[in-house]
Amino acid sequence: MTRWLTIAGIGEDGWDGLSPAARAAVTGASLVIGGARHLSLIPPQDGQERMAWPSPLADAFPGLLARRGRDVCVLGSGDPSWYGIGATLSRLVPADEMRVLPAPSSFSLAAARLGWPLQDAVCLTVHGRPLELVIPHLHPGARLLVLSWDGTTPAKLAALLSARGFGPSRLTVLEAMGGARERITSFPAAAAPADAVADLNSIAVEVAAEPGARVIPLAPGLPDDWFDHDGQITKREIRALTLSFLAPRRGALLWDVGAGSGSVGIEWMLCDPTCRAIAVEGRGDRSGRIPVNAAALGVPGLELVVGSAPEALAGLPRPDAVFIGGGLTNGGVVDACWAALKPGGRLAANGVTLETEAALTDWKKRLGGDLVRLSVARAQPLGSFLGWKPLMPITLWTVEKPWDAP
């Protein structure tokens, strides 16, 4: 099979900015697909079929794949493999059947306009994604490049920054880069102008914080009061140690069973943007807090399953790691989690009561692993002095599933 599909990046400079190879791909194609704006940037070709992307985009994929073996050209913005149509089509078309001809990405153009070293900037998109995804990256001194959803995004981002104590951050809005309508404006987040902004824009953020701004650290163990909870929360010291045993890895999926406030799943996802988590919680009042906490801490993609284990676990994708924070005494919970866990995966479970401690001891005998006794005391006022107030001791069982297990 020849490389029948070409994905060509195009900028606001249109036909003039295309390379000779990209121009040849456009003129030689029997079908050219792209957004209406992209199609308007290239000259007509006699006898050539053209199609604007429908909504939803996926409706076009069966027709596109039916053209397999014929010359087809897809137009995408800038570098199509960076948050673009190339990344989507690469999951549908084998690499040896297509070629990608990138143009400068919006990230590259923005860095060039601002004189930023691109490798030092955090590149994000909120195009079709929640704005809260920027929250974990709000570190004083950081530089962010953000692809917008539309013309309202700069004002919304400025409001989010101001509300979280990052009002001094400087935003630079870069509109229609590379075209005749290009415009660049800068302002502090706390003083965002009301001027209209073109839908095609990117935002550069130089992060600056007010005293007391909530900065999400890179290490696990967020303060307990950063979560909305009813006391059913894995305390920060225990949480940090538990996550170290669970050993988050890029792209790994965690089941947080008996999630309570969702703290373990949230911190798992904060370890890396590719980490995923499913929080399973049976109580309605607690489950209602989980998505609120997840959005406030910058991981709105946390998946919530409302229901009690083990029944609620049925049909979920197999996890790379499992944390059981509640429901240990429910029959079948550990069995279901262990059966679903991928070979080489890690399971951790915390017990506070004598009953759960006995259950963990029994599971340790059956499946192996390690038992650790954790005791934490915090200094608290005692009259005019300070004294140690111990938290309830925790028994932590951790075990890795053998690689030759089913």
Protein Blocks (a to p, Z undefined) as FASTA:
>chain_A
ZZfbccddddfklmmlpcfklmmmmmmpcbdcddfklmmmpccdehiacddddddfklmm
mmmmmmgoiacddddehjlkgopaklmmmmmpcfklcccdddddfklmmmmmnopafklp
ccddfehiafklmmmmmcghiacddddfblmlmmmmmmmmmmnopmmpccdddehehiak
bccddddfklccfbdcdfbdcddddddddehiacddfbehiafklpccehiacdfklmmm
mmmmnopaehiacddehklnommmmmmmmmpmkbccddddfblklmmmmmmmmmmnopak
bccdedddfklmgopacdfbdcdfehklpghklmmmmmmpcghiacddddfbfmlmmmmm
mmmmmngpjdddddddddddehjbccdddddddddddddddfkbZZ
